[in-house]
Amino acid sequence: MAGHGEVEYATATGNDYSEHEKTYRLFVQLVKWGIYAVVIILLLMAYFLI
């Protein structure tokens, strides 16, 4: 049988909250612009395909 050692847990040190907020804001902006792009594509499809 394989020998199993102790389980090691790694934790991050410090709190980079400002980087977390920047990443979240970027995510929200990408979602917003993605929704705008989908709406524009649907409007163009409705106009040109009917």
C-alpha positions in Angstrom: 0.0 0.0 0.0 1.0 3.6 -0.6 2.2 5.5 2.4 0.1 8.6 3.2 1.6 11.5 4.9 -0.1 14.3 6.8 -2.5 16.5 4.8 -1.1 20.0 4.2 -3.4 23.0 3.9 -2.2 26.2 2.2 -3.7 29.5 3.0 -3.2 32.8 1.3 -1.5 35.5 3.4 -2.9 39.1 3.3 -6.0 40.5 1.9 -6.0 41.9 -1.6 -9.5 43.4 -1.5 -8.7 46.2 -3.9 -7.7 43.7 -6.6 -10.8 41.7 -5.9 -12.9 44.8 -6.4 -11.1 45.6 -9.7 -11.7 42.1 -11.0 -15.4 42.2 -10.0 -15.9 45.5 -11.7 -14.2 44.1 -14.9 -16.5 41.1 -14.7 -19.6 43.3 -14.4 -18.5 45.5 -17.3 -17.9 42.4 -19.5 -21.3 41.0 -18.7 -22.9 44.4 -19.4 -21.2 44.8 -22.8 -21.9 41.1 -23.6 -25.6 41.7 -23.0 -25.5 44.9 -25.2 -23.8 42.9 -28.0 -26.5 40.1 -27.8 -29.3 42.7 -27.9 -27.8 44.4 -31.0 -27.3 41.1 -32.8 -30.9 40.1 -32.1 -32.2 43.5 -33.3 -30.2 43.2 -36.5 -31.4 39.6 -37.0 -35.0 40.8 -36.5 -34.6 43.6 -39.0 -32.7 41.7 -41.7 -34.2 38.3 -41.5 -37.9 39.3 -41.5 
